[in-house]
Amino acid sequence: MSDKSDKSKIKLNVIFVCTGNTCRSPMAEFLFKDYLRDKKRIGDFNVSSAGLEAGKGDVMTRQADEALTALGIKHNADRKARIFTVQMSLDGDLIIGMTDEHAARTGSDNAVSFVELTGRPVADPFGMSVNAYLLCAEQIRSAFDKILEIADGLLENKRATAG
């Protein structure tokens, strides 16, 4: 039998998904981790990202790295892109697609898109300027309060049903 302290150790798995896992979703991952650290909530979540068509060995684009650096966001520019897997679909408590298509292609009932969260998809900045990446980051950040609200409800339910 679990006690309350065991349940408080249960974390919610949040996965951001885009196409290649070199621009939008890794930026969202690092930005959301920073947001959670500021809220003193990082310990409640496992945050990651993946791409539906990620290339093995691909790394974050130079512009994504530069945008995150300009924003003062702790990140690893050498992280390898990860392909979104069926296991991630099963393990993800909250999967957030950059577009409706990304959310739908995860095959998960736990997927939502930025369209549902902010009214518009997160446009792919691949091949564009650092400024385009900064605008992308701004749009991603604009959804964080709503994402946290949804995540808190899911986390509460996950902890309540654990045991």
Order of alpha helices (4+ residues) and beta strands (2+ residues): alpha-beta-alpha-beta-alpha-alpha-beta-alpha-beta-alpha-alpha-alpha
